[in-house]
């Protein structure tokens, strides 16, 4: 999605670029002013401690990581000075900038790129606003500890700058007590199919990995885990390949859109630590610690080559879920 020519948006004259968002060496000169100040202030916690211990997120690396995350949610650390109000009332915050870059910041930038792509694919994403405008003048203790910005999608301008669109602002308490991704999806099914009980039941069962969807997956893989050959049913999970949020209802019910996996492999597949190519070979993310590979017998290929339709859904998983970088 485009938001028009560079001259119509966002950085004020004289604004210094940030190496943490990989700002380019030259910025457009514009007159649009930043959005009003939020609750950014000095705190006892650092922003990383806030992500880890208040929000319960994981950081890939406490030195270079730009974002925190858990199995279904990402929280991005974004600069308050890069939050802008458009004339139509839209609020957007810069999440990614094109090259050239002032500093390499390779690991943080690569991880952010993956999280931006996952936001576009429907992954629940929030932002915590921090003070300063980059590593050179940032303060890890200056951020808003009271509010998070729920992002709905990403838009880009003609120069390649990308912005998360703010859907709403939530308090930290609201964030911590938010419905789970499963609860949200089940509520969506109920809302859209309130007058279609058969369809509603089929989708609910598919979302929780049960019913006809699970039966179809197991039939396609001879009642076994697609990797290990395990037949112990209580240990098997019916995993979707293409993310639920960007799938049609038809795709959500299609047994080709998934794999029966043991619980440990399902957990890795669900968050993108493993994937599979069109030949059935397992792909292990560079973000998954190598010391755990042998413990879990990774990589291990699918027991048979995927069909053309299965391979198409596995490619969707690779595009939208698989963690391609550290």
C-alpha positions in Angstrom: 0.0 0.0 0.0 1.3 3.4 -0.9 0.8 6.7 0.9 1.8 9.0 -1.9 4.8 11.2 -2.7 7.6 11.8 -0.2 6.9 15.5 -0.1 3.5 14.7 1.5 4.8 13.0 4.6 6.6 12.8 7.5 10.0 14.1 8.7 10.4 17.6 9.9 13.2 19.9 8.6 16.5 19.3 10.3 15.4 16.0 11.9 18.4 13.7 12.5 18.0 10.1 11.2 18.3 7.1 13.5 20.6 4.2 13.0 18.3 2.0 15.0 15.7 2.2 12.4 18.4 2.2 9.7 17.6 5.6 8.6 19.0 6.6 5.2 21.7 9.2 4.9 19.4 11.8 3.3 15.9 12.7 4.5 13.2 14.6 2.7 12.5 18.1 3.8 8.8 18.4 4.7 6.5 20.5 6.9 4.3 17.8 8.5 4.9 17.9 12.2 5.2 14.9 14.6 2.2 13.8 16.6 1.7 15.3 20.0 3.8 14.0 22.9 2.8 10.8 24.6 3.7 9.4 28.1 7.4 9.0 27.3 9.4 9.7 30.4 12.4 8.5 32.4 11.8 5.1 34.1 13.7 2.9 36.6 13.4 0.0 34.1 15.1 0.0 30.8 12.9 -0.6 27.8 14.3 -4.1 27.4 13.5 -4.9 31.1 10.0 -3.5 30.4 9.6 -5.9 27.5 11.0 -8.9 29.3 9.6 -8.5 32.9 6.5 -6.4 32.5 5.1 -7.5 29.2 6.5 -11.1 29.3 8.1 -10.9 25.8 11.2 -12.6 24.6 14.3 -10.8 23.2 16.4 -12.6 20.7 19.4 -10.6 21.9 19.4 -7.9 24.6 22.1 -5.9 22.8 20.8 -5.6 19.2 17.1 -6.7 19.2 14.7 -4.0 18.2 11.6 -6.0 19.1 10.2 -8.3 21.7 7.9 -11.2 20.9 6.1 -14.3 22.1 4.4 -17.1 20.2 1.7 -14.9 18.7 2.6 -11.2 19.4 5.3 -8.8 18.5 6.1 -5.5 20.4 8.3 -3.1 18.5 10.4 -0.5 20.1 9.7 2.6 18.0 10.8 6.3 18.3 8.3 8.8 19.6 9.6 11.4 17.2 8.6 9.2 14.3 4.9 9.0 15.2 2.8 11.3 12.9 -0.7 12.4 12.7 -2.1 12.7 9.1 -4.7 15.3 8.2 -7.3 12.5 7.9 -6.7 11.5 11.5 -4.6 8.5 10.7 -1.7 8.0 13.1 1.4 6.1 11.8 4.8 5.3 13.2 7.9 4.5 11.2 8.8 0.8 11.4 11.4 0.5 8.6 13.5 2.7 6.4 15.3 2.0 3.1 19.1 2.1 2.5 21.6 3.6 2.6 22.1 3.2 6.3 24.3 5.2 8.8 25.3 1.9 10.5 25.0 -1.7 9.6 22.6 -2.9 12.4 22.2 -6.0 10.4 20.7 -8.4 13.0 18.2 -5.9 14.4 17.2 -4.7 10.9 16.7 -8.3 9.6 14.6 -9.3 12.5 12.5 -6.1 12.1 12.0 -6.9 8.4 10.6 -10.3 9.3 8.3 -8.8 11.9 7.0 -6.1 9.5 6.2 -8.9 7.0 4.5 -10.8 9.7 2.4 -7.7 10.6 1.3 -7.6 7.0 0.4 -11.3 7.3 -1.8 -10.6 10.3 0.4 -11.2 13.3 -0.7 -9.2 16.3 1.7 -6.3 16.7 2.1 -3.5 19.1 4.6 -0.6 19.6 6.1 0.9 22.7 7.3 4.4 22.2 10.7 5.5 23.3 12.5 8.8 23.6 15.5 10.0 21.5 16.0 9.2 17.8 18.7 6.6 17.7 21.5 4.8 19.5 23.7 7.9 19.5 21.2 10.0 21.5 18.8 7.4 22.8 18.2 6.6 26.5 17.2 3.0 27.3 15.3 4.3 30.4 13.1 6.8 28.5 9.9 5.3 27.1 6.2 5.2 27.7 5.5 2.5 30.4 1.7 3.0 30.4 0.6 2.6 26.8 1.1 0.4 23.7 0.0 1.2 20.2 -1.8 -1.6 18.4 -0.7 -1.6 14.7 -3.1 -2.9 12.1 -1.0 -2.9 8.9 1.9 -1.3 7.1 2.0 1.4 4.4 4.9 2.7 2.4 5.7 5.9 0.6 7.4 6.2 -2.8 10.9 6.4 -1.2 10.4 3.1 0.6 9.8 4.3 4.1 7.4 2.0 5.9 4.9 3.0 8.7 2.7 1.0 11.0 -0.8 2.3 11.1 -2.2 2.7 14.6 -5.4 0.9 15.1 -5.8 1.9 18.8 -3.9 2.7 22.0 -4.2 0.3 24.9 -3.0 0.5 28.5 -0.4 -2.0 29.7 -3.1 -3.7 31.8 -5.3 -4.0 28.7 -2.4 -5.6 26.8 -1.7 -8.1 29.6 -5.4 -9.1 29.8 -6.0 -9.1 26.1 -7.8 -12.0 24.5 -5.5 -14.7 23.2 -5.2 -15.1 19.4 -7.3 -18.2 19.7 -10.1 -16.4 21.6 -10.1 -13.6 19.0 -10.3 -16.0 16.1 -13.1 -18.0 17.7 -15.0 -14.8 18.3 -14.5 -13.8 14.7 -16.0 -17.1 13.5 -19.0 -16.7 15.8 -19.6 -13.2 14.5 -19.3 -14.1 10.8 -21.2 -17.4 10.9 -23.7 -16.9 13.6 -26.5 -18.1 11.3 -24.5 -21.0 9.8 -24.0 -23.6 12.5 -22.5 -26.2 10.3 -19.9 -23.9 8.9 -19.3 -22.4 12.3 -18.6 -25.7 13.9 -16.3 -26.8 11.1 -14.2 -23.7 11.4 -14.1 -23.8 15.2 -12.8 -27.4 15.0 -10.3 -26.5 12.3 -9.0 -23.6 14.4 -8.4 -25.8 17.5 -7.0 -28.6 15.3 -9.9 -31.0 15.7 -12.8 -32.4 13.7 -12.8 -32.9 9.9 -9.7 -30.8 9.4 -7.6 -33.0 11.8 -9.1 -36.2 10.3 -8.2 -35.0 6.8 -4.6 -34.2 7.8 -4.1 -37.6 9.5 -5.7 -39.4 6.5 -3.2 -37.6 4.2 -0.3 -38.7 6.3 -1.4 -42.3 7.2 -2.4 -41.4 10.7 1.2 -40.4 11.6 3.3 -37.3 12.3 4.4 -36.1 8.9 8.1 -36.1 10.1 8.6 -38.6 12.9 6.0 -41.2 12.0 4.6 -41.1 15.5 1.1 -42.6 15.7 0.3 -41.7 19.3 -2.8 -39.5 18.7 -2.7 -37.4 22.0 0.8 -36.2 21.0 -0.2 -35.1 17.5 -1.2 -31.6 16.6 -3.0 -30.4 13.4 -0.9 -27.4 12.3 -2.0 -24.9 9.7 0.7 -23.8 7.2 -0.7 -20.6 5.8 -1.5 -18.3 8.7 -5.1 -18.4 9.8 -5.6 -14.6 9.6 -4.7 -14.4 5.9 -6.4 -17.6 4.8 -9.9 -17.8 3.4 -12.4 -20.0 5.1 -12.0 -22.6 2.3 -8.2 -22.6 2.9 -8.7 -23.0 6.7 -10.7 -26.2 6.1 -8.4 -27.6 3.5 -6.3 -30.5 4.9 -3.6 -29.6 2.4 -3.0 -26.4 4.4 -1.2 -28.1 7.2 0.7 -31.0 8.7 0.1 -33.4 11.5 3.1 -32.9 13.8 4.2 -34.0 17.3 3.7 -31.3 19.9 7.4 -30.1 19.9 7.6 -29.9 16.1 4.2 -28.2 16.0 5.5 -25.5 18.4 8.5 -24.9 16.2 6.5 -24.8 13.0 3.9 -22.5 14.5 6.4 -19.7 15.3 8.6 -20.2 12.3 11.6 -22.0 13.7 11.2 -24.8 11.2 9.6 -25.0 7.7 9.6 -27.3 4.7 10.4 -26.8 1.0 8.6 -28.3 -2.0 10.7 -31.5 -1.8 9.8 -32.0 1.9 13.3 -31.1 3.2 13.1 -29.4 6.6 14.4 -25.8 6.8 15.7 -24.8 10.2 15.7 -21.1 11.0 19.0 -19.4 11.8 17.1 -17.9 14.8 16.8 -21.3 16.4 19.9 -22.0 18.6 22.2 -24.6 16.9 22.9 -26.3 20.2 19.4 -27.6 20.3 19.4 -29.1 16.8 20.8 -32.5 17.8 18.7 -32.7 20.9 15.5 -32.5 18.7 17.0 -34.4 15.7 16.8 -31.4 13.4 16.7 -31.2 10.5 14.4 -34.1 9.6 12.5 -34.2 6.3 8.9 -35.0 5.7 8.2 -38.7 5.3 7.0 -38.1 1.7 7.2 -35.4 -0.9 4.3 -32.9 -0.5 1.7 -32.7 -3.2 1.6 -29.6 -5.4 -1.2 -28.2 -3.3 0.6 -29.0 0.0 3.8 -27.4 -1.4 1.9 -24.2 -2.2 0.7 -23.9 1.4 4.2 -24.7 2.7 5.5 -21.9 0.5 3.0 -19.5 2.2 4.3 -20.6 5.6 7.9 -19.9 4.5 6.9 -16.5 3.2 4.8 -15.4 6.2 5.9 -17.4 9.2 9.4 -18.9 8.8 12.1 -16.8 10.5 14.6 -16.3 7.7 17.2 -14.4 9.7 18.7 -14.4 13.2 
